[in-house]
């Protein structure tokens, strides 16, 4: 259970970090790219991983899955940010969070988790979806929702939904089918190595062609984000193993706990105002968590 707790804490820290970034005017994209590089370095030294890497003699299947997972990180983040810009924060948030239906479905239908996913769990999952929508609604954002000028923009929420779900599915299948127990700490290293590569290419493009300048505070933001980011994936993999790789349970519980913790932090430390929708959503999240864990 402690692995799931750590996964919740470190995942929550990632989202809280973005609130801090806004206060210190840290550029999100640069911080995200530096974060991937920090994750790669962290993964190299974590638990003497450099020794384990030296022992690898061939490109094993789980490494390919890790690299494929890492390649999805930056595009998914960019799609979320682009959806915020073209439509609204609410639409982007709901599309990304509700994407957990994809790993849940794959876990039940493909990874044979149906036997350990009861009716009570199903009720909890439905309550969780309702909680996600309600906690994401902001009255002040209704006027900010714009009608996309491009037909492509109408597909943005769908792409965010698919991207977020794809990352979770890749992690779940990799852990269940291919990843040896003793290589759990290496999976995030290879995943973040791939994302660090793509991020560096994007950063160089922006520096050369868009004349973007690097700023030291963005690098500090990457460090603040990077180590917890690596640990969030590491403990997620361990939590999946603790619960027989039951992604149908772990991903909803993780998301609901993150919603509850982040909402609490936002209210206490950032003085965020909540509306009636949010309060109902938090109540539904608590009920969802009880049903999910009781099943």
C-alpha positions, 0 to 999 in steps of 0.5 A: 500500500505504501507504494500507492501512497508514494505514487499519489504524493509524487504525482500530486507534487507534479501538479502542484509544481505548475501552480508554483511555476506560475508564481515565479513566472517559470516557462512551463515548456522549458521546465518540462523539457529540463524535467525530462533531462533531470529524470534521465539523470536521476534514473541513471544513478537511482539504486545504482542503475548505471551498474544494471545498465552496464549488465544489459547485453541486448535491446530487450522487449521491455526497453522498447516499450519503455522508449515508446512510452517516453516518446508519448510524454511530450506530445501528450503534454503539448496537446493538453496545453494546446487544448487549453489555448484553443478551447479551455482549461476545463475541457483539457482537464476533463479530457485528460483525467477521464482518459483513465477509462482507457487503461481501466478497459484494457486492464479488464478486457485484455489483462484479465482484471475482471475477476478482481473488479467487482460491482462495488468497484464499478460503482466507485469508478462511475462516481469517480468519473462524475467527481472528475467532471465536477471538480474540473468545472470552474464558473469563471471559465465559462466565458473563456470557452471559445469556439475553435476556428479550425475544424482540427481543433474540435478533435483536440479533446479527443486527442488529449483523451487518447494520449493520456490513456495511451501512456497509462496503457503502455505502462500497464501492459509493459509492467504486466507482460514484459518488465522483470521485477528487478528492472522496475527502476530501469523502466522510467530511466529508458522512458525518460531518456526517450522523452529527454531526447525529443524534448531536447530536439524541440528545445534546440528548434525553438532556440535556433529558429524561434530565437528562444532564450534559456533561463536559469529559473526554468532549469530550476523548475525542471529540477523541482519537477524532475526527481518527483516525476521519476519517482511517480512512475517508479512507485506506480510500477511497484503499486501495480505489482502490489495489486496484481497489476490491476490497472482497473483499480490502481489508475482510478484510485490514483486519480481520485486521491490526486484530485482530493490531495490537490484540491486540499492543497489548492484551498489551503495554500493557494486560497483557491475558491471552490464552487458548488460543483467542486464541493459536490465533486470532492464529496463524490471523490470521497465516496468513489475512493471508499467504493473502490477500496471496499471492493 
